[in-house]
Amino acid sequence: MPAAYPEPVDRLIEQLSRLPGIGRRSAERLAFHLLKATEDDAMALARAITDVKKAVRHCAVCFNLADRDPCPICADPNRDRRTILVVEQPKDLIALELTGMYRGLYHVLMGRLSPIDGITPGDLTIARLLERLDHPERNPGAVRVEELILGLNPTLEGDGTALHLAEEARTRGIRVSRLARGLPTGSQLEYANKAVLADAIQGRQNVS
């Protein structure tokens, strides 16, 4: 049976349909949009994708997405390097940074503990975080960390991960706090508005 589309178009639709939330119908609409676009517009998209894959990496210190190492936040001498705010994903870091209310450093875990899914501390960047707590020279500016702020999503897995990190930090004599629970339980940081996130940062609580 002959193919419905020319082979390059069919291949484009197949690749687009692999994107999250994109089904076959949506992939076809996107493919036809690109076919109608000017060559300059289509090539600009192709170059943007290429540049992202070639230039963007995780910061070797905090695991934020960046096109340089260390990332601009870790490299900024004006940040409070005694404080680390721990988040699950780079998108959570971006949401908090946009509030303009926090001037410390971050650490991105690249996930959260989930025994049911087989995700253990070894699958996250927890070991690298503990290195920053144990060895000041691993932290930007060789500054000793004094406070760990837990900015994990208020879910069952997020709370379990926060408990694990709090225990590790306390054994090292480091003060532990968490974002205020103005964030609804079960919600995601990336979907919270700036005002809610700013209140959460300002109203962070000590973890007893």
Steps between C-alpha positions, in 0.01 A plus 500: 500500500656837400584748773247778556775764521843539342759318709659816651160629610402164648831489689443852635151406620638188668767700686255772606254241631768380744487832686306500831132580450524487121287239329492409132242767412692774680824384340339526156384857572849598616659338195270690262568823690872446438434420134315831460765697690780679320830319470661756732240438773528121468881514507492730803304233688743231386799708614337570838455125557859431392638775723306371803641150458856618435535793740272442801630283783440453872713719725767284663424661838121538529371310191306798370473522120765734360713572196807556718656326798450596774161652430451879543333453841786294643753739346336814642709626796205709620287194583480378861713190471426390857146400397389227259139461384437142385249438217398200294542630144658795315151634421436531877819704536389731220157551659658597833767719341235701313354615833818701566458420870788255544869588470669179615619198303305197375539127459289305249437136597381399152202321651376378837520180700231248409549146634195379306664609174842377610649850525763501776751765619750357253272594211495868601772760562477462877861381532622815325289714734648328804848563360419872498392475863802295609767680299473882476749497214234325289262791555544821296749734664607217734235626744361268770126434468305611808139454390327247276157608375277218382304617197361166390151462362240440776421142398546170683825431315619858541437489875684169527797643314496810722502283814802307372691819420407660832645204690821513298538875555428487873769238558739755351386783726337693218179695557206364299191691392230446242282720286182610676198290421317774317552248222197270479577137580532297183582802284810566289739793546508577129124572499499729804485874435777740603312636801445152648864406445625829648287441812632146523861620489447777757296277732730198491496303824760315702474122473487355849 
